[in-house]
Amino acid sequence: MEYRKIKDEDDDHDVASDLESLKGKPHTVASSNIALVGPGSNERTNWKRKGVVTCALTILTSSQAILIVWSKRAGKYEYSVTTANFLVETLKCALSLLALTRIWKNEGVTDDNRLSTTYDEVKVFPIPAALYLFKNLLQYYIFAYVDAPGYQILKNLNIISTGVLYRIILKKKLSEIQWAGFILLCCGCTTAQLNSNSDRVLQTSLPGWIMAIVMALLSGFAGVYTEAIIKKRPSRNINVQNFWLYVFGMAFNAVAIVIQDFDAVANKGFFHGYSFITVLMILNHALSGIAVSMVMKYADNIVKVYSTSVAMLLTAVVSVFLFNFHLSLAFFLGST
């Protein structure tokens, strides 16, 4: 309270000083100066920033499923998915450090961009890091039951879980139109999965649906929780927050390598089975992760999940040419 009081007094003094300095000057000059730093300029900058990171996330997400499917050989992953996830977290951590280095060089080290932190600030990051670990591992195994466009359709279930958790965790009220949109999305996901050329009603089998629902819950909870952490201290540099999240992500993925693929990595090597497509996939995942954090910092999770919905259409179109995917009437209606 004392800090806020002192700050308000300083702000009032600054305003008074500014008004004194403007006395005797032409009104047009003062007006032009105010226009240059007015709220409209900041608002346009924010919208531009939101638009750039959202478009980047949409493009990266649309190619994500395609690269995962493309990285298979004879229907199997010849590389270790746990090592791939570890490299994704490592690359994200390195990119965050690189961005921070540039900021330190240009702006200097401040309380908001320094890496040193407190236990209370950093203790919350292991939770989303662990959730993202399980969600990212499931992301590879679900392709045993779905194709790339089908995966993007089921991925839209994230919007349902995000909407519900948004209301429960962040206490943010959603409008009736938004809830109606969620219901339509559920209907769309189901319609797009209808299969008229088989004995099965749905194209995806029960294990695929279970994995998709679990992924949606993990992704929704991790996303909403991460947004709450990031926005708890708005002035904190996003790259610092990313760095600590990715450090825990690296640690958890290292544990996953030891538990799941230790013998394979020890005998065949860390990079066994890697190809150029695998490297592109890792780069794509890393940039997607950073884009997600940027969207949550400057927009919110609702924007994030709907940008991935647009990616569904891009994935379907590209899959027609790469994997001979057929756009059925059910898929078209569900996508719409």
N, C-alpha and C positions, 0 to 999 in steps of 0.2 A: 504493500500500500504506500509506504514511504517513497519507494522508487517511482511508482506511478504518479504520486503527487509532485515530486521533484521534476519528473519528465514533463508533466502538464505545465508547470510553471515555466520551464525552459522554452516549451513550445509557444506559450503566450508571449514571452519576452521576444522570441524570434519573430513572431508575427508583428508585434508592435514595432520592432526595428525595421522590418521590411516596409511597413506602412510609412514610417518616417522617411525612409530612403526614397520612397516613390513620390513624396511631396515635391511639387514644382516640376515634375516630369510630365510629358504629354500623356494624356489618357490612353491614346492608341498604343503607346509603347508598353504600358502596364498591361493592357488587355491582351496584346500579342504574347507577352511573357507568360501570362496566366494560361493562355490557350495552348502554349507549347508544352506546359507541364500539367495540363488539366487531366481530369479523370478519364475523359474520352480517349486520350492518347494511350494511357495505361490499359484501358479496357480493350482497345484494338490490339495492342501488343499481346495481351493475355489470350485473346481469341486466336490470334495468329499462331501463338505457341501451342495452344491446344490442338489447333487444326493440323499442324505439322506433325506432332507426336502421334496423333490419332491416325492420320494417313499412313505414317510409317509403321505403326502397329498393325494396321489392316493388311498392308502389303506383306509384311514379314509373317504374319499369322497365316495368310493364304498359302504361302509356300512351305510352311512348316510341315504340314501333314504329307505333302508331296515329297519332300526331301526324306522324311522318315521312311516312307514306302519305297522310295527310290534307293535308299541305302541298303535295302535287303538284297541278298543273293540267293536265288532258288528258294525264296519265301522265308529265309532265315537271316538273323543278324549274325554275321561272322565276327563282328567286333563285340566288345563288352559294353553293354548299355550303361553300366555303372561308371566305367571309365569315361564314357562320352559325357555323362552328366557332370562328372567331376571337372572335366575340362571346360564345360560350359560355365560352371560357377567360377572357375579360375580365371577364365577370360573376362567375365563380367567384373570380377574384382580388379583385374588389371586395368580394364577400361575406366573404371571409377577412379582408380589411383591416377591414371593418366590425365583425366579431366581435372582432378584436384590439383595436380602438379601445375597445370596450366593456370588454374585460378589463383594458386599461391603466388605464381610468378607475376601475374597481372594485378592482383588485388591485395596481395599479402595474406598472412595468416591471421584469422580472426576467431572469435569464440564460436562463430557459426560454421566455419569451414575447417577447423582443426580436427584431427583424427582422435586426439585424446578425449576420453569420455568418462562417464561415471557408470557405476554398476547398475544404478536404477534405469539409466537410459538404454544400456546394452542388454539387460537381462530379458527383454521382451522379444528380441530377434530370434532366439532359437525356436520359438513356436511356429512362426510362418516358415522358417527354413526347413523344419522337419515335415510340415504339411506339403510343401512344394516338392520335397524329396520323393515322397510316396506318390504324389500326383504325377510327377515327371516319369517315374518308373512305370506306372500304369499306362502312361501315354504310349510306350513302346509295345506293350503286350496286348493292348486292345486291338492292334492291327491284325491280330490273328483271327479276328471275328468281323472286322469291318474294313471297307475300303476308305480311301482318302476323303471323298465327298460325304460318305456316310458318317465318318468320324466328325467332320465339321458340323453336320446336322445334329448329332448327339451332343456335341460340345456346347450347343446352344442351351442345353439344360443348365449351364452355368448361370444363365440369366435368372432362372427361377430361384436357384439357391442363393444367388447374390441378392436378389430382391428381398427375399424373406430374411436373410441374415442382416441386410442393411437396416431393416426395420427393427430387428431384435437387438443387434449389437450397437449400431450407431444411433439408434432411436430417431432415424430420419423417416418422416412420413412420406409415402408415395401416393401419387394421385390415383383416382379411379381409372383414368386413361392408361396410366402405367401398369396397373394391375391387369386391366383388360388386355394390354399388350403382352403381358406374361402368359395369360391363358391362351391367347392366339398362338404364341410361340410354342407352347406345349402341343397344341393341335397340329401346328406346322411340322414339328419334329416327328410326331406320330404318322402324319399323312405321308411325309417324304420317305418313311421307312416301309410303307405298305408294298407288298410284293404280290403281284397278280399272276406271276409265272411260276409259282412254286406252291407246294403244299403248306409251307409256312406263311402265316399272315404277315409277319414282319421280316424284313431282309436280315436284320441282325438277330442272332440267337440270344438266349437268356443270359449266358455269361457275358456277352458283349454289353447288354443293357445294364447288368449289375455293375460292371466296371465303369460304364459311362456315368451311372448315378453316383457311384463312390467318387469318381474324379470330379464331378460337378460339385459335390459337397466339400471335398478337399479344396478345390480351386476357389469356391465361393467364400469359404471361411478364411482361407489364407489371404485372399484378396481384400476382404473387408477388414480383417485384423491388421494387415499391412498398411492399408489406408489410414486406419485409426492411429497407428504408430507414427507414420510419416507426417500426418497433419497435427499431431499432438504438439509439435514444435515447428510451426510453419517457417520460421526464419532459418532453421537448420538446413545446411546445404544438402541437397538430395544425394549427391555423390558420397557424402560421409555416411548417410543412412544406408545407402546401397552397399557400401563397403562392408559394414558390420553384418548386414544380412547375408552377403555372399561369403563372408568368412565362415559363418556358421554353416552355410550351405556346403562349402568345401569340406568342412569337418565331418558333417553327416554323410556326405557322399564317399568320403574316404573310409568311413566305417562300413558303408554298404559294399564297397569293393572288397574289403577284408572278409565280410560275412558271406557274400554271394559269389564272388569271382576270384578269390585269392589264388586258388590253384591254377586256374586258367591264365591269370596274369603272370604268375610266377613262372609257369612253364613255357607259355607262348609269347610273353612280352606285353607291355602296356598297350602298344599300338597295333596289336595283331588284328588283321581284318579291316583296318582302316582304308578308306579310299578317298578320292577327291570329293565325292558326294557326301561322305561322312564328315569331312572337314567343313564343307559348305553348310551342312546341317547344324554342326556345333556353332559355327559363326552366326547362323540364323537364330538359333535358340538364345545365344548370348545377347544379340542385339534386340531380340523380342523381349527378353527379360528386362533390359534397361528401358525399352520403350514403355512397357507396362508400368514400371515404377514412375516414369515421367507423367504418364496419363493419370495415375492415382495422385500424384503430387499436385498437378495443375488442373485436373478435372475430377473425375471420380470413377468408381467401379462400374457404374451403369454405362458410362461412355465406353469403358474398356470392353465390356462384354458385348455391347452392340457393335463395336468396331470389328470384333471377331465374327459376328454374325454376317456382316458384309463380306468378310473374307471367305465365308462358305460359298458364295456365288462365284468368286474368283477361282477357288479351288476346283469347283465343278467344271467350269469352262476349260481350265488348263488340263484337267484329268481326261477330258474328252479326247484331247490330242496325244497325251502321254500314255494313258492306260486304257484307251478305247472304252472309256466310261460312257454308258448310254443314258441320256437324260430322259427318264420316264415321265409320264404325265403326273404320277404321284409325287415325284421329286420336284417337278416344276411347281405344282400347286403348294406343296409343303414349303418350298423355298420362298414363294411369294407370301 
